[in-house]
Amino acid sequence: MTMTDEYVSLDPQSDPSPAGVGGKLTFDRSSSGRKGVVLPALDVPESPLPDERFLRDDLRLPEMAQNEIIRYFVGLSRLNYSVDTGFYPLGSCTMKYNPKVNEDVAGLPGFAAVHPQQPATTVQGALELLYELQTWLCTITGMDAAGLAPAAGAQGELSGILMIKAYHQGRGDSARRKVLVPESAHGTNPATAAMAGFDVVSVPCDADGNADSGFLAENIDETVAGMMYTLPSTLGLFDREVGRIAEMLHANGALLYGDGANQNAFLSRARFGDMGFDVVHLNLHKTFSTPHGGGGPGSGPVCVKSHLAPYLPAPVVSSEGSGFSLTRPPKSIGKTMAFHGNFGVLVRALTYMKSLGGDGLRHVSENAVINANYVQARLKSAYKLAVDRPCMHEVVLSGSLQKKRGAKTLDIAKRLIDYGFHPPTIYFPLIVDEAMMIEPTETESIEALDAFCDAMLAIDRECTETPEIVKSAPTSAPLRRLDEATAARKPVLRWQPSA
Amino acid sequence: MASSPHPYIANTDEDRRRMLDAVGVASSDELFADIPLEFRIGGLDLPSALSELELTREMADLAHKNVVAANGTASFLGAGAYRHFIPSTVAHVVSRGEYATAYTPYQPEISQGTLQTMFELQSLTCELTGMDVANAGMYDGASALAEACLMTCRITGRERIAVHSGVNPDWIEVVRTYAFGPGLAVDVVGDTGATDQHACLAVQQPAFLGGLEDVWSLGEAARAAGALYVAAVDPISLGMLTPPGGYGADIAVAEGQSLGWPVNYGGPYIGLFTCKSDYVRQMPGRIVGRTMDLDGRTGYVLTLQTREQHIRRERATSNICTSQQLVGLAATVYLATVGKHGLRTIAETCYHKARYAAAQIDALAGYSVDLSKPAFKEFVVGCPKPPAEINERLLERDIIGGLDVSHLVEAGMLVCVTEMNTREDIDRFCDALAEAGR
């Protein structure tokens, strides 16, 4: 593939753009000689430059005035749907309200301006904060030790699975090649196990999205390193057999990994550690309210039982008589990032936890679960439930009845946009036909839920009366449906000057 | 009177009563009935809730316990995280809730803000590095390098990774962490150490200790071994230095923190990731492409998603999902603001100030800097006493000194100078060094 034959060049001048800002890029808006900021004059004598071959010729970056820059990026921001602007029931992502005080605290110069290479004596406040967060997370999960280094849930998963690998190797047990992953698991789970060099064994699920216990009984043996288990399941259900699964694994020398991305569901109600999990990761950007940023930054700490603590990713924070310090666990799987994790996200998460306190965290799970069940109760007359029993933090519906009437789940999702809502997660979990995964979170009011449910019920009626309206949605968004097939077949992945 | 339990929870007890009635249960406890009795707990042993005022006081107290480069305290610390000037435009755009509180743009019709700015970042990263294609970012520079090395193993089918000895040791360690899972070997090699067993030779320009590498002959060494050439670069340096596309890199990565983002005690940062167009389908991470909507209007979508975990599961190029998008937005606004000439000015300012500082320090009794070696904004100072001891003395004078690298270079201190260091700072640093060295 070369740049000339595969990449389509679009003429920015003839580019009709949504809301007057989309389409045209900074490069297209650039005008020679404009500037966005003035930099100080050099206050030291110039030195000879390095040898010419080290120096570049041209640097093609935009030139824009500050006013243009702000209008462009503010204008673009208005094309986004966000938690700050509306209800965002994206299942499994926990799009709860992101408290503003967290932003103020994380922005304090005493946190934001701390350099990661500073000596420990100069960063005692930062270390104390991290130590306290480790303690809170251990209490919440019922585990013995925590590592805050992983940058996101998927890196937490990778850390956890590498720790399981190192643990078995450390015991001279190198025959364990397999990791069991239920087919209802997040896509990151099988990808993680593969990235850690394991053979992924996909575990079939029963109708509740729980791992098939018969399959487990047949397949758990001395070739299994561990199992990755999402709790609650991606059907929003709590697996009543989880304790027995842990026992089966442990009896065969295998370990149980918990995907705690949705810890929101049972905060202060049950703990991974009590149920037999050996290692669990949490997504602080989900349960602990840090903003999702359009796709990060997140944070994916891992919490472990004592037998895995020596393997935690480096560094962890220790407390000694003289103060706090960064230390390397004796058998650490190593560093996952250059420094100590997504500190700014960790600050926000602890700020959130302290705001709620122990009792508040219990209210979080209670209200998250009530809200999801309320949505379920209001919608189950019109939409088929994946499983008809009380759910936890999210409810999974199927659009299969509506599909028979002519509009499928994708259409219903797009129509929700016209009603002013962000669609739920769709076509996941894979085990539910035409799935819609709705996670309202505890921060939403009954009025917001009612408005959403009213829209869902109206769309259901439209599927019968005017399915073409549903199928052509959205019509009120900045853009109509986009051609994703062409985007993948003829990728245009960067700006190019027009020919 | 009705009451909600917390400002972050909207519903009052009356609202909850109505909802539970609609659900058809007497109490919320019934909704948790699936949790086996033996695992149910009555609460957590954690402190009570704080009011917002108490909370901000408590957190500010923690923040005050840290020494930071502000209010008269100067810093000469770099080594992978850099203080650079951040124009006001950056924070004002990045703090907008429309960007900060959205998620991965799976619904492109209502996510064009995020998608178009991701496309901007890809475009700006390509221009900066001189490479063909870029993704929308990785966790940080180190993990981007690790993923780059894994990618070369997928492309070549080889199972050894060669990392040049000039690369940041922390980054090498991250490469080892990522290599442990699939059982790949990591060799730290000298200039001619790459062999036909190696999938890649990974180099850093400038090197961890600040010097400019002969990236041309290193590239030739990689090609001679049939290995791919991976370059890790400082994006600010690309305001003046030859970009990796100019010396034949197959993959180039960078720590993007320098582009408009505070040092934040190490994170969140963003890894920039680029490659030659031949390898685009082996890239990890999110990629945004340009397309059209039903009415023929230009728009942007996530594309080439068959590489990714949510589609390909165990056959994905990486497990990466949520990355560092908001930091990428900061880099985008930063580059648009400093623009073509600003980035060159910043790079040259860093260069001249670092050279000035290096010469001043070299002239101090007991200190030495190798001034013959080409460098950018960092250099190693040979100290007359253990660097840790000198740094303690510097702190007494409100100066955060350079990184103690005496385990790599005898009595070595790695000093970083950027546009944030005024001439006064540098002169004060030199005076303090002179005193501490006596």
Interface residues (C-beta under 8 A of the other chain):
Chain A: M1 T2 M3 E6 Y7 L10 D15 P16 S17 P18 G22 G23 L25 T26 F27 S30 R34 K35 G36 V37 L39 P40 L42 D43 V44 P45 E46 S47 L49 P50 D51 R53 F54 L55 R56 L59 R60 L61 P62 E63 M64 Q66 I69 I70 Y72 F73 V74 L76 S77 R78 L79 N80 Y81 S82 V83 D84 T85 Y88 L90 C93 M95 K96 Y97 N98 P99 V101 E103 D104 V105 L108 P109 G110 F111 A112 A113 V114 H115 P116 Q117 Q118 P119 T122 V123 Q124 G125 A126 E128 L129 W136 T139 I140 A151 A152 G153 A154 Q155 E157 L158 I161 L162 K165 A166 V181 G187 T188 P190 A191 T192 A193 A194 M195 A196 G197 F198 V200 L237 F238 D239 R240 V242 G243 F266 S268 R269 A270 R271 D274 M275 N283 H285 S289 P291 H292 G293 G294 G295 G296 P297 G298 S299 P313 I333 G334 K335 T336 M337 A338 F339 H340 G341 N342 F343 G344 V345 V347 T351 M353 K354 S355 L356 G357 G358 D359 G360 L361 R362 H363 V364 E366 N367 V369 I370 N371 N373 Y374 Q376 A377 R378 P390 M392 A413 K414 I417 H422 P423 T425 F428 E442 T443 E444 S445 I446 A448 P474 A477 P478 L479 R480 R481 L482 D483 E484 T486 A487 A488 P491 V492 L493 R494 W495
Chain B: P5 H6 Y8 I9 A10 N11 D15 R16 R18 M19 L20 A22 V23 G24 V25 S28 E30 L31 F32 A33 D34 I35 P36 E38 F39 R40 I41 G43 L44 D45 L46 P47 S48 A49 L50 E52 L55 T56 E58 M59 A60 D61 L62 A63 H64 K65 N66 V67 V68 A69 A70 S75 L77 G78 A79 G80 A81 R83 F85 P87 T89 H92 V93 S95 R96 G97 E98 Y99 A100 T101 A102 Y103 T104 P105 Y106 Q107 P108 E109 I110 S111 Q112 G113 T114 Q116 T117 M118 F119 E120 Q122 S123 L124 C126 E127 L128 G130 D132 V133 A134 A136 G137 Y139 D140 G141 A142 S143 N168 D170 W171 E173 V174 R176 T177 F180 G181 P182 G183 L212 W216 L238 G239 M240 L241 T242 P243 G246 E255 P262 V263 N264 Y265 G266 G267 P268 Y269 S277 D278 V280 R286 I287 V288 G289 R290 T291 M292 D293 L294 D295 G296 R297 T298 G299 V301 T303 L304 Q305 T306 E308 Q309 H310 I311 R312 R313 E314 R315 A316 S318 N319 I320 C321 T322 S323 Q324 Q325 L326 V327 L329 V333 L335 A336 T337 V338 G339 K340 H341 G342 L343 R344 T345 I346 E348 T349 Y351 H352 K353 R355 Y356 A359 P374 A375 A388 N391 L395 I400 L403 E419 T422 R423 I426
